[in-house]
């Protein structure tokens, strides 16, 4: 299995399985799990807030700033598509 956030493989026990009992792990670390937990919580709370257009724009700007802070290795490609050689 791979982490739902970063895509790293999830291996937690000596036999190479992602879990020994119960629900299988879906995140490789506490950081990835916390990211998804707080992202989903933010989405739920944002739906409950009655915002006017001015404040919606402010929140959109904040979210774009966070997204633009992520540095990509290949800066020439702005597409979300991956090369076929990367899918192997």
N, CA, C and O atoms as a CHARMM CRD file, in Angstrom:
* protein
*
  352
    1    1 UNK  N      0.82400  -1.18200   0.00000 PROA 1      0.00000
    2    1 UNK  CA     0.00000   0.00000   0.00000 PROA 1      0.00000
    3    1 UNK  C      0.87500   1.25400   0.00000 PROA 1      0.00000
    4    1 UNK  O      2.02000   1.23600   0.45100 PROA 1      0.00000
    5    2 UNK  N      0.31400   2.31900  -0.50800 PROA 2      0.00000
    6    2 UNK  CA     1.01100   3.59200  -0.49800 PROA 2      0.00000
    7    2 UNK  C      0.20900   4.62400   0.28500 PROA 2      0.00000
    8    2 UNK  O     -1.01400   4.53200   0.39200 PROA 2      0.00000
    9    3 UNK  N      0.91500   5.60000   0.82300 PROA 3      0.00000
   10    3 UNK  CA     0.29500   6.66600   1.60700 PROA 3      0.00000
   11    3 UNK  C     -0.62100   7.49200   0.70500 PROA 3      0.00000
   12    3 UNK  O     -0.26700   7.79700  -0.43400 PROA 3      0.00000
   13    4 UNK  N     -1.79400   7.85000   1.21600 PROA 4      0.00000
   14    4 UNK  CA    -2.75400   8.62000   0.42700 PROA 4      0.00000
   15    4 UNK  C     -2.32800  10.06600   0.22900 PROA 4      0.00000
   16    4 UNK  O     -2.84400  10.73500  -0.66700 PROA 4      0.00000
   17    5 UNK  N     -1.40200  10.56800   1.03700 PROA 5      0.00000
   18    5 UNK  CA    -0.97400  11.95600   0.93500 PROA 5      0.00000
   19    5 UNK  C      0.29600  12.07700   0.09900 PROA 5      0.00000
   20    5 UNK  O      0.32600  12.83000  -0.87400 PROA 5      0.00000
   21    6 UNK  N      1.35100  11.33900   0.47000 PROA 6      0.00000
   22    6 UNK  CA     2.65400  11.53200  -0.17400 PROA 6      0.00000
   23    6 UNK  C      3.03300  10.42600  -1.15000 PROA 6      0.00000
   24    6 UNK  O      3.96200  10.60100  -1.93900 PROA 6      0.00000
   25    7 UNK  N      2.33700   9.28900  -1.11600 PROA 7      0.00000
   26    7 UNK  CA     2.60200   8.21500  -2.05700 PROA 7      0.00000
   27    7 UNK  C      3.72700   7.27600  -1.66800 PROA 7      0.00000
   28    7 UNK  O      4.07000   6.38400  -2.44400 PROA 7      0.00000
   29    8 UNK  N      4.31400   7.45000  -0.48900 PROA 8      0.00000
   30    8 UNK  CA     5.38300   6.54900  -0.03500 PROA 8      0.00000
   31    8 UNK  C      4.77900   5.21600   0.36900 PROA 8      0.00000
   32    8 UNK  O      3.62400   5.16400   0.79200 PROA 8      0.00000
   33    9 UNK  N      5.55000   4.12900   0.24200 PROA 9      0.00000
   34    9 UNK  CA     5.02400   2.82400   0.65400 PROA 9      0.00000
   35    9 UNK  C      4.81100   2.75900   2.16500 PROA 9      0.00000
   36    9 UNK  O      5.55300   3.36100   2.94100 PROA 9      0.00000
   37   10 UNK  N      3.78100   2.01600   2.56200 PROA 10     0.00000
   38   10 UNK  CA     3.46500   1.84500   3.98200 PROA 10     0.00000
   39   10 UNK  C      3.87100   0.43400   4.38400 PROA 10     0.00000
   40   10 UNK  O      3.26900  -0.54500   3.94300 PROA 10     0.00000
   41   11 UNK  N      4.88900   0.33800   5.21900 PROA 11     0.00000
   42   11 UNK  CA     5.33200  -0.94800   5.75300 PROA 11     0.00000
   43   11 UNK  C      5.54500  -0.75200   7.24300 PROA 11     0.00000
   44   11 UNK  O      6.35000   0.08300   7.65400 PROA 11     0.00000
   45   12 UNK  N      4.81900  -1.52400   8.06000 PROA 12     0.00000
   46   12 UNK  CA     4.91300  -1.28100   9.49000 PROA 12     0.00000
   47   12 UNK  C      5.39500  -2.47400  10.29800 PROA 12     0.00000
   48   12 UNK  O      5.84100  -2.28900  11.43000 PROA 12     0.00000
   49   13 UNK  N      5.32600  -3.69300   9.76700 PROA 13     0.00000
   50   13 UNK  CA     5.79700  -4.82000  10.57300 PROA 13     0.00000
   51   13 UNK  C      6.90500  -5.58500   9.85200 PROA 13     0.00000
   52   13 UNK  O      7.22500  -5.28600   8.70200 PROA 13     0.00000
   53   14 UNK  N      7.47400  -6.55200  10.51900 PROA 14     0.00000
   54   14 UNK  CA     8.62500  -7.28000   9.98900 PROA 14     0.00000
   55   14 UNK  C      8.30000  -8.12500   8.76400 PROA 14     0.00000
   56   14 UNK  O      9.19600  -8.40700   7.96800 PROA 14     0.00000
   57   15 UNK  N      7.06000  -8.53400   8.59100 PROA 15     0.00000
   58   15 UNK  CA     6.67900  -9.39400   7.48000 PROA 15     0.00000
   59   15 UNK  C      6.39600  -8.61200   6.20500 PROA 15     0.00000
   60   15 UNK  O      6.16300  -9.21300   5.15600 PROA 15     0.00000
   61   16 UNK  N      6.41100  -7.28300   6.27300 PROA 16     0.00000
   62   16 UNK  CA     6.18100  -6.47200   5.09400 PROA 16     0.00000
   63   16 UNK  C      4.73600  -6.09000   4.87200 PROA 16     0.00000
   64   16 UNK  O      4.40900  -5.43200   3.88500 PROA 16     0.00000
   65   17 UNK  N      3.86000  -6.50100   5.78900 PROA 17     0.00000
   66   17 UNK  CA     2.45700  -6.13600   5.66800 PROA 17     0.00000
   67   17 UNK  C      2.22400  -4.75800   6.27300 PROA 17     0.00000
   68   17 UNK  O      2.97000  -4.32400   7.15100 PROA 17     0.00000
   69   18 UNK  N      1.19500  -4.07800   5.80300 PROA 18     0.00000
   70   18 UNK  CA     0.92600  -2.74200   6.32100 PROA 18     0.00000
   71   18 UNK  C      0.19000  -2.78100   7.64400 PROA 18     0.00000
   72   18 UNK  O      0.09800  -1.75600   8.32000 PROA 18     0.00000
   73   19 UNK  N     -0.32900  -3.91300   8.02800 PROA 19     0.00000
   74   19 UNK  CA    -1.00200  -4.01200   9.32400 PROA 19     0.00000
   75   19 UNK  C     -1.07400  -5.47400   9.72200 PROA 19     0.00000
   76   19 UNK  O     -1.02200  -6.36100   8.87000 PROA 19     0.00000
   77   20 UNK  N     -1.19500  -5.72200  11.01800 PROA 20     0.00000
   78   20 UNK  CA    -1.29800  -7.10200  11.47500 PROA 20     0.00000
   79   20 UNK  C     -2.73600  -7.45800  11.83100 PROA 20     0.00000
   80   20 UNK  O     -3.12700  -8.62100  11.73200 PROA 20     0.00000
   81   21 UNK  N     -3.52200  -6.47700  12.24200 PROA 21     0.00000
   82   21 UNK  CA    -4.92800  -6.72100  12.56100 PROA 21     0.00000
   83   21 UNK  C     -5.67000  -5.40500  12.46300 PROA 21     0.00000
   84   21 UNK  O     -5.06400  -4.33300  12.48500 PROA 21     0.00000
   85   22 UNK  N     -6.97200  -5.49100  12.35600 PROA 22     0.00000
   86   22 UNK  CA    -7.78400  -4.27800  12.30800 PROA 22     0.00000
   87   22 UNK  C     -7.73500  -3.58200  10.95900 PROA 22     0.00000
   88   22 UNK  O     -7.45100  -4.18900   9.92700 PROA 22     0.00000
   89   23 UNK  N     -8.01500  -2.31400  11.00100 PROA 23     0.00000
   90   23 UNK  CA    -8.07600  -1.50100   9.78700 PROA 23     0.00000
   91   23 UNK  C     -6.66000  -1.24900   9.24700 PROA 23     0.00000
   92   23 UNK  O     -5.75700  -0.91800  10.01600 PROA 23     0.00000
   93   24 UNK  N     -6.46200  -1.40300   7.93900 PROA 24     0.00000
   94   24 UNK  CA    -5.12300  -1.15700   7.37800 PROA 24     0.00000
   95   24 UNK  C     -4.75600   0.32400   7.45000 PROA 24     0.00000
   96   24 UNK  O     -5.62000   1.19600   7.35700 PROA 24     0.00000
   97   25 UNK  N     -3.46200   0.59200   7.61600 PROA 25     0.00000
   98   25 UNK  CA    -2.99100   1.96900   7.66700 PROA 25     0.00000
   99   25 UNK  C     -3.11200   2.60100   6.28400 PROA 25     0.00000
  100   25 UNK  O     -2.88700   1.93700   5.27200 PROA 25     0.00000
  101   26 UNK  N     -3.46200   3.87000   6.24300 PROA 26     0.00000
  102   26 UNK  CA    -3.57700   4.57300   4.96600 PROA 26     0.00000
  103   26 UNK  C     -2.57000   5.71100   4.85000 PROA 26     0.00000
  104   26 UNK  O     -2.46500   6.34100   3.79800 PROA 26     0.00000
  105   27 UNK  N     -1.82400   5.97900   5.93100 PROA 27     0.00000
  106   27 UNK  CA    -0.82900   7.05200   5.91800 PROA 27     0.00000
  107   27 UNK  C      0.49800   6.51000   6.44700 PROA 27     0.00000
  108   27 UNK  O      0.52100   5.62800   7.30600 PROA 27     0.00000
  109   28 UNK  N      1.59200   7.04200   5.93000 PROA 28     0.00000
  110   28 UNK  CA     2.91400   6.54500   6.30500 PROA 28     0.00000
  111   28 UNK  C      3.42300   7.16600   7.59100 PROA 28     0.00000
  112   28 UNK  O      4.30800   6.59500   8.22900 PROA 28     0.00000
  113   29 UNK  N      2.90300   8.30600   7.99400 PROA 29     0.00000
  114   29 UNK  CA     3.42000   8.98200   9.18200 PROA 29     0.00000
  115   29 UNK  C      2.31400   9.79000   9.85300 PROA 29     0.00000
  116   29 UNK  O      1.22800   9.98200   9.30500 PROA 29     0.00000
  117   30 UNK  N      2.63000  10.25500  11.05600 PROA 30     0.00000
  118   30 UNK  CA     1.69500  11.11800  11.77200 PROA 30     0.00000
  119   30 UNK  C      1.50300  12.44100  11.04300 PROA 30     0.00000
  120   30 UNK  O      0.42400  13.02900  11.09900 PROA 30     0.00000
  121   31 UNK  N      2.54000  12.91000  10.36300 PROA 31     0.00000
  122   31 UNK  CA     2.43300  14.17600   9.63100 PROA 31     0.00000
  123   31 UNK  C      1.40100  14.07800   8.50600 PROA 31     0.00000
  124   31 UNK  O      0.58000  14.97800   8.33200 PROA 31     0.00000
  125   32 UNK  N      1.44600  12.98200   7.74600 PROA 32     0.00000
  126   32 UNK  CA     0.47900  12.79800   6.65300 PROA 32     0.00000
  127   32 UNK  C     -0.93000  12.62000   7.20200 PROA 32     0.00000
  128   32 UNK  O     -1.88600  13.16800   6.65100 PROA 32     0.00000
  129   33 UNK  N     -1.06400  11.85500   8.28500 PROA 33     0.00000
  130   33 UNK  CA    -2.37900  11.64700   8.89700 PROA 33     0.00000
  131   33 UNK  C     -2.94400  12.96500   9.42600 PROA 33     0.00000
  132   33 UNK  O     -4.12500  13.25800   9.23800 PROA 33     0.00000
  133   34 UNK  N     -2.09700  13.75900  10.09000 PROA 34     0.00000
  134   34 UNK  CA    -2.55400  15.04700  10.60300 PROA 34     0.00000
  135   34 UNK  C     -2.91900  16.01100   9.49100 PROA 34     0.00000
  136   34 UNK  O     -3.89200  16.75600   9.61200 PROA 34     0.00000
  137   35 UNK  N     -2.14800  16.00900   8.40100 PROA 35     0.00000
  138   35 UNK  CA    -2.47700  16.87300   7.26200 PROA 35     0.00000
  139   35 UNK  C     -3.88900  16.57500   6.77800 PROA 35     0.00000
  140   35 UNK  O     -4.69600  17.48900   6.60700 PROA 35     0.00000
  141   36 UNK  N     -4.18700  15.30500   6.55800 PROA 36     0.00000
  142   36 UNK  CA    -5.50200  14.94500   6.02800 PROA 36     0.00000
  143   36 UNK  C     -6.59600  15.22600   7.05700 PROA 36     0.00000
  144   36 UNK  O     -7.68300  15.67300   6.69300 PROA 36     0.00000
  145   37 UNK  N     -6.32300  14.97300   8.33000 PROA 37     0.00000
  146   37 UNK  CA    -7.31100  15.22200   9.38600 PROA 37     0.00000
  147   37 UNK  C     -7.68600  16.70100   9.43300 PROA 37     0.00000
  148   37 UNK  O     -8.86600  17.04800   9.47900 PROA 37     0.00000
  149   38 UNK  N     -6.67400  17.57000   9.42200 PROA 38     0.00000
  150   38 UNK  CA    -6.95200  19.00100   9.52000 PROA 38     0.00000
  151   38 UNK  C     -7.50800  19.57800   8.21200 PROA 38     0.00000
  152   38 UNK  O     -8.26900  20.54500   8.24000 PROA 38     0.00000
  153   39 UNK  N     -7.13900  18.99800   7.08000 PROA 39     0.00000
  154   39 UNK  CA    -7.67700  19.44200   5.79900 PROA 39     0.00000
  155   39 UNK  C     -9.17600  19.16600   5.72900 PROA 39     0.00000
  156   39 UNK  O     -9.95700  20.03300   5.33800 PROA 39     0.00000
  157   40 UNK  N     -9.56700  17.96300   6.10900 PROA 40     0.00000
  158   40 UNK  CA   -10.98800  17.59400   6.09800 PROA 40     0.00000
  159   40 UNK  C    -11.76300  18.42300   7.12600 PROA 40     0.00000
  160   40 UNK  O    -12.88300  18.85700   6.85600 PROA 40     0.00000
  161   41 UNK  N    -11.16800  18.64300   8.30700 PROA 41     0.00000
  162   41 UNK  CA   -11.82800  19.46700   9.32300 PROA 41     0.00000
  163   41 UNK  C    -12.01900  20.89100   8.81200 PROA 41     0.00000
  164   41 UNK  O    -13.06600  21.49600   9.04200 PROA 41     0.00000
  165   42 UNK  N    -11.00900  21.43400   8.11700 PROA 42     0.00000
  166   42 UNK  CA   -11.12100  22.78200   7.57200 PROA 42     0.00000
  167   42 UNK  C    -12.23900  22.85400   6.53900 PROA 42     0.00000
  168   42 UNK  O    -13.01100  23.81200   6.52700 PROA 42     0.00000
  169   43 UNK  N    -12.33100  21.85300   5.67600 PROA 43     0.00000
  170   43 UNK  CA   -13.39700  21.82900   4.68000 PROA 43     0.00000
  171   43 UNK  C    -14.77600  21.81800   5.33700 PROA 43     0.00000
  172   43 UNK  O    -15.67000  22.55400   4.91900 PROA 43     0.00000
  173   44 UNK  N    -14.94600  20.99400   6.35100 PROA 44     0.00000
  174   44 UNK  CA   -16.24200  20.89500   7.02800 PROA 44     0.00000
  175   44 UNK  C    -16.61400  22.20900   7.70200 PROA 44     0.00000
  176   44 UNK  O    -17.75500  22.66000   7.59300 PROA 44     0.00000
  177   45 UNK  N    -15.66400  22.82500   8.39400 PROA 45     0.00000
  178   45 UNK  CA   -15.94500  24.07400   9.09600 PROA 45     0.00000
  179   45 UNK  C    -16.19300  25.22100   8.12200 PROA 45     0.00000
  180   45 UNK  O    -17.02700  26.08900   8.38000 PROA 45     0.00000
  181   46 UNK  N    -15.46600  25.22600   7.00300 PROA 46     0.00000
  182   46 UNK  CA   -15.63600  26.28100   6.01400 PROA 46     0.00000
  183   46 UNK  C    -17.03500  26.24700   5.40900 PROA 46     0.00000
  184   46 UNK  O    -17.59800  27.29500   5.09000 PROA 46     0.00000
  185   47 UNK  N    -17.59700  25.05600   5.25000 PROA 47     0.00000
  186   47 UNK  CA   -18.96500  24.92900   4.73700 PROA 47     0.00000
  187   47 UNK  C    -19.99900  25.50400   5.69500 PROA 47     0.00000
  188   47 UNK  O    -21.08000  25.91000   5.26700 PROA 47     0.00000
  189   48 UNK  N    -19.68200  25.54300   6.98000 PROA 48     0.00000
  190   48 UNK  CA   -20.63100  26.01400   7.98700 PROA 48     0.00000
  191   48 UNK  C    -20.58200  27.52700   8.20500 PROA 48     0.00000
  192   48 UNK  O    -21.45800  28.08600   8.86500 PROA 48     0.00000
  193   49 UNK  N    -19.56800  28.18600   7.65800 PROA 49     0.00000
  194   49 UNK  CA   -19.41400  29.62400   7.85500 PROA 49     0.00000
  195   49 UNK  C    -20.14200  30.36400   6.74800 PROA 49     0.00000
  196   49 UNK  O    -19.97800  30.04900   5.57000 PROA 49     0.00000
  197   50 UNK  N    -20.94600  31.34800   7.12600 PROA 50     0.00000
  198   50 UNK  CA   -21.64700  32.18500   6.15100 PROA 50     0.00000
  199   50 UNK  C    -20.72900  33.34800   5.78300 PROA 50     0.00000
  200   50 UNK  O    -20.54200  34.27200   6.57500 PROA 50     0.00000
  201   51 UNK  N    -20.16000  33.30100   4.58300 PROA 51     0.00000
  202   51 UNK  CA   -19.17300  34.29000   4.15300 PROA 51     0.00000
  203   51 UNK  C    -19.72700  35.20000   3.06900 PROA 51     0.00000
  204   51 UNK  O    -20.49700  34.76400   2.21200 PROA 51     0.00000
  205   52 UNK  N    -19.33200  36.46000   3.11200 PROA 52     0.00000
  206   52 UNK  CA   -19.63900  37.34500   1.99000 PROA 52     0.00000
  207   52 UNK  C    -18.49200  37.21600   0.97600 PROA 52     0.00000
  208   52 UNK  O    -17.47200  36.58800   1.25900 PROA 52     0.00000
  209   53 UNK  N    -18.67300  37.81700  -0.20100 PROA 53     0.00000
  210   53 UNK  CA   -17.69400  37.65800  -1.27500 PROA 53     0.00000
  211   53 UNK  C    -16.30700  38.17200  -0.90300 PROA 53     0.00000
  212   53 UNK  O    -15.30000  37.59000  -1.30600 PROA 53     0.00000
  213   54 UNK  N    -16.25200  39.25400  -0.14200 PROA 54     0.00000
  214   54 UNK  CA   -14.95100  39.81500   0.23900 PROA 54     0.00000
  215   54 UNK  C    -14.13900  38.82400   1.07200 PROA 54     0.00000
  216   54 UNK  O    -12.93900  38.66100   0.85000 PROA 54     0.00000
  217   55 UNK  N    -14.78300  38.17100   2.01700 PROA 55     0.00000
  218   55 UNK  CA   -14.08500  37.22700   2.88100 PROA 55     0.00000
  219   55 UNK  C    -13.81400  35.89200   2.17500 PROA 55     0.00000
  220   55 UNK  O    -12.84800  35.20000   2.49500 PROA 55     0.00000
  221   56 UNK  N    -14.66900  35.53800   1.22000 PROA 56     0.00000
  222   56 UNK  CA   -14.38400  34.35400   0.40400 PROA 56     0.00000
  223   56 UNK  C    -13.11400  34.56800  -0.41100 PROA 56     0.00000
  224   56 UNK  O    -12.29400  33.65800  -0.53500 PROA 56     0.00000
  225   57 UNK  N    -12.95000  35.76300  -0.96500 PROA 57     0.00000
  226   57 UNK  CA   -11.73900  36.07600  -1.72700 PROA 57     0.00000
  227   57 UNK  C    -10.50600  36.03300  -0.83600 PROA 57     0.00000
  228   57 UNK  O     -9.45100  35.55600  -1.25400 PROA 57     0.00000
  229   58 UNK  N    -10.63500  36.53000   0.39000 PROA 58     0.00000
  230   58 UNK  CA    -9.50400  36.51300   1.31600 PROA 58     0.00000
  231   58 UNK  C     -9.08000  35.07700   1.63200 PROA 58     0.00000
  232   58 UNK  O     -7.89000  34.76400   1.62500 PROA 58     0.00000
  233   59 UNK  N    -10.04600  34.21200   1.90500 PROA 59     0.00000
  234   59 UNK  CA    -9.73400  32.81300   2.20100 PROA 59     0.00000
  235   59 UNK  C     -9.14500  32.12700   0.97300 PROA 59     0.00000
  236   59 UNK  O     -8.19700  31.35000   1.09100 PROA 59     0.00000
  237   60 UNK  N     -9.69700  32.40800  -0.20000 PROA 60     0.00000
  238   60 UNK  CA    -9.13000  31.83500  -1.43400 PROA 60     0.00000
  239   60 UNK  C     -7.68900  32.25500  -1.61000 PROA 60     0.00000
  240   60 UNK  O     -6.84200  31.44300  -1.98400 PROA 60     0.00000
  241   61 UNK  N     -7.40000  33.53200  -1.33900 PROA 61     0.00000
  242   61 UNK  CA    -6.03300  34.02200  -1.44200 PROA 61     0.00000
  243   61 UNK  C     -5.10500  33.32300  -0.46500 PROA 61     0.00000
  244   61 UNK  O     -3.97200  32.98300  -0.80600 PROA 61     0.00000
  245   62 UNK  N     -5.59200  33.10800   0.75500 PROA 62     0.00000
  246   62 UNK  CA    -4.78400  32.39300   1.74700 PROA 62     0.00000
  247   62 UNK  C     -4.47800  30.97200   1.29200 PROA 62     0.00000
  248   62 UNK  O     -3.34700  30.50200   1.42200 PROA 62     0.00000
  249   63 UNK  N     -5.48300  30.29600   0.76300 PROA 63     0.00000
  250   63 UNK  CA    -5.28300  28.92500   0.29400 PROA 63     0.00000
  251   63 UNK  C     -4.34700  28.86700  -0.91300 PROA 63     0.00000
  252   63 UNK  O     -3.53000  27.95200  -1.01700 PROA 63     0.00000
  253   64 UNK  N     -4.45800  29.84100  -1.83000 PROA 64     0.00000
  254   64 UNK  CA    -3.54100  29.88900  -2.97200 PROA 64     0.00000
  255   64 UNK  C     -2.10700  30.12900  -2.50300 PROA 64     0.00000
  256   64 UNK  O     -1.17100  29.54500  -3.04800 PROA 64     0.00000
  257   65 UNK  N     -1.92900  30.98700  -1.49200 PROA 65     0.00000
  258   65 UNK  CA    -0.58600  31.23600  -0.96800 PROA 65     0.00000
  259   65 UNK  C      0.03400  29.96100  -0.40500 PROA 65     0.00000
  260   65 UNK  O      1.21700  29.69000  -0.61200 PROA 65     0.00000
  261   66 UNK  N     -0.77800  29.18200   0.30800 PROA 66     0.00000
  262   66 UNK  CA    -0.28000  27.91900   0.84900 PROA 66     0.00000
  263   66 UNK  C      0.09800  26.97200  -0.29500 PROA 66     0.00000
  264   66 UNK  O      1.15700  26.34400  -0.26200 PROA 66     0.00000
  265   67 UNK  N     -0.76800  26.87400  -1.30100 PROA 67     0.00000
  266   67 UNK  CA    -0.48600  26.00500  -2.44200 PROA 67     0.00000
  267   67 UNK  C      0.72700  26.44900  -3.23400 PROA 67     0.00000
  268   67 UNK  O      1.50200  25.62100  -3.71200 PROA 67     0.00000
  269   68 UNK  N      0.89100  27.74600  -3.37200 PROA 68     0.00000
  270   68 UNK  CA     2.04200  28.24700  -4.11900 PROA 68     0.00000
  271   68 UNK  C      3.34200  28.08300  -3.35100 PROA 68     0.00000
  272   68 UNK  O      4.42300  28.19000  -3.93000 PROA 68     0.00000
  273   69 UNK  N      3.25000  27.82500  -2.06000 PROA 69     0.00000
  274   69 UNK  CA     4.44400  27.57600  -1.26600 PROA 69     0.00000
  275   69 UNK  C      5.04500  26.20700  -1.51100 PROA 69     0.00000
  276   69 UNK  O      6.18900  25.95500  -1.13100 PROA 69     0.00000
  277   70 UNK  N      4.28700  25.31300  -2.14500 PROA 70     0.00000
  278   70 UNK  CA     4.81400  23.98800  -2.47200 PROA 70     0.00000
  279   70 UNK  C      5.74700  24.10400  -3.66300 PROA 70     0.00000
  280   70 UNK  O      5.35000  24.58200  -4.72600 PROA 70     0.00000
  281   71 UNK  N      6.96900  23.67300  -3.49000 PROA 71     0.00000
  282   71 UNK  CA     7.96200  23.75200  -4.56700 PROA 71     0.00000
  283   71 UNK  C      7.95900  22.44900  -5.36100 PROA 71     0.00000
  284   71 UNK  O      8.07600  21.36400  -4.79200 PROA 71     0.00000
  285   72 UNK  N      7.82400  22.56600  -6.66400 PROA 72     0.00000
  286   72 UNK  CA     7.85900  21.41200  -7.55600 PROA 72     0.00000
  287   72 UNK  C      9.25100  21.29400  -8.15200 PROA 72     0.00000
  288   72 UNK  O      9.91000  22.30400  -8.40100 PROA 72     0.00000
  289   73 UNK  N      9.70300  20.06600  -8.38200 PROA 73     0.00000
  290   73 UNK  CA    11.03500  19.85900  -8.92900 PROA 73     0.00000
  291   73 UNK  C     11.12000  20.25600 -10.39700 PROA 73     0.00000
  292   73 UNK  O     12.11500  20.84300 -10.82300 PROA 73     0.00000
  293   74 UNK  N     10.09000  19.94200 -11.17100 PROA 74     0.00000
  294   74 UNK  CA    10.08400  20.27400 -12.59300 PROA 74     0.00000
  295   74 UNK  C      9.23200  21.51800 -12.77600 PROA 74     0.00000
  296   74 UNK  O      8.01300  21.41900 -12.91900 PROA 74     0.00000
  297   75 UNK  N      9.85800  22.68700 -12.77300 PROA 75     0.00000
  298   75 UNK  CA     9.10100  23.94000 -12.81200 PROA 75     0.00000
  299   75 UNK  C      8.59200  24.27200 -14.21000 PROA 75     0.00000
  300   75 UNK  O      7.78000  25.18500 -14.35800 PROA 75     0.00000
  301   76 UNK  N      9.04800  23.55400 -15.24600 PROA 76     0.00000
  302   76 UNK  CA     8.58900  23.84500 -16.60600 PROA 76     0.00000
  303   76 UNK  C      7.20300  23.29200 -16.86500 PROA 76     0.00000
  304   76 UNK  O      6.49600  23.80200 -17.73400 PROA 76     0.00000
  305   77 UNK  N      6.79800  22.27900 -16.14700 PROA 77     0.00000
  306   77 UNK  CA     5.50300  21.64400 -16.37700 PROA 77     0.00000
  307   77 UNK  C      4.50100  22.10300 -15.32800 PROA 77     0.00000
  308   77 UNK  O      4.71600  21.91400 -14.13100 PROA 77     0.00000
  309   78 UNK  N      3.40700  22.70500 -15.78000 PROA 78     0.00000
  310   78 UNK  CA     2.35300  23.13400 -14.86800 PROA 78     0.00000
  311   78 UNK  C      1.17300  22.17700 -14.90400 PROA 78     0.00000
  312   78 UNK  O      0.13900  22.45000 -14.29300 PROA 78     0.00000
  313   79 UNK  N      1.31000  21.07400 -15.60100 PROA 79     0.00000
  314   79 UNK  CA     0.23200  20.10900 -15.74000 PROA 79     0.00000
  315   79 UNK  C      0.21500  19.15700 -14.56100 PROA 79     0.00000
  316   79 UNK  O      1.24600  18.92400 -13.93000 PROA 79     0.00000
  317   80 UNK  N     -0.96800  18.59700 -14.25700 PROA 80     0.00000
  318   80 UNK  CA    -1.07700  17.58700 -13.20800 PROA 80     0.00000
  319   80 UNK  C     -0.86700  16.18700 -13.78300 PROA 80     0.00000
  320   80 UNK  O     -0.83100  15.21000 -13.03600 PROA 80     0.00000
  321   81 UNK  N     -0.73100  16.08600 -15.08300 PROA 81     0.00000
  322   81 UNK  CA    -0.53200  14.78800 -15.70400 PROA 81     0.00000
  323   81 UNK  C      0.91100  14.33500 -15.46400 PROA 81     0.00000
  324   81 UNK  O      1.82600  15.15500 -15.38500 PROA 81     0.00000
  325   82 UNK  N      1.09800  13.00300 -15.34900 PROA 82     0.00000
  326   82 UNK  CA     2.43400  12.46400 -15.18500 PROA 82     0.00000
  327   82 UNK  C      2.86000  11.77800 -16.46500 PROA 82     0.00000
  328   82 UNK  O      2.02600  11.34800 -17.26100 PROA 82     0.00000
  329   83 UNK  N      4.16100  11.68000 -16.65600 PROA 83     0.00000
  330   83 UNK  CA     4.67200  10.97800 -17.82600 PROA 83     0.00000
  331   83 UNK  C      4.38600   9.49400 -17.70600 PROA 83     0.00000
  332   83 UNK  O      4.25600   8.97100 -16.60000 PROA 83     0.00000
  333   84 UNK  N      4.29000   8.82100 -18.82500 PROA 84     0.00000
  334   84 UNK  CA     4.02900   7.38500 -18.79000 PROA 84     0.00000
  335   84 UNK  C      5.15300   6.63300 -18.11500 PROA 84     0.00000
  336   84 UNK  O      4.90700   5.62200 -17.45800 PROA 84     0.00000
  337   85 UNK  N      6.37800   7.09900 -18.26000 PROA 85     0.00000
  338   85 UNK  CA     7.50600   6.42000 -17.64200 PROA 85     0.00000
  339   85 UNK  C      7.46100   6.53300 -16.11400 PROA 85     0.00000
  340   85 UNK  O      8.01700   5.68100 -15.42200 PROA 85     0.00000
  341   86 UNK  N      6.80900   7.57100 -15.57800 PROA 86     0.00000
  342   86 UNK  CA     6.70400   7.74700 -14.12700 PROA 86     0.00000
  343   86 UNK  C      5.65000   6.84000 -13.53400 PROA 86     0.00000
  344   86 UNK  O      5.67500   6.59000 -12.32900 PROA 86     0.00000
  345   87 UNK  N      4.71700   6.33500 -14.33700 PROA 87     0.00000
  346   87 UNK  CA     3.62300   5.49200 -13.83000 PROA 87     0.00000
  347   87 UNK  C      4.05200   4.05700 -13.59800 PROA 87     0.00000
  348   87 UNK  O      3.28700   3.28300 -13.02200 PROA 87     0.00000
  349   88 UNK  N      5.22600   3.68100 -14.01700 PROA 88     0.00000
  350   88 UNK  CA     5.65000   2.27700 -13.88600 PROA 88     0.00000
  351   88 UNK  C      6.09600   1.95900 -12.50100 PROA 88     0.00000
  352   88 UNK  O      6.48300   0.82400 -12.22200 PROA 88     0.00000
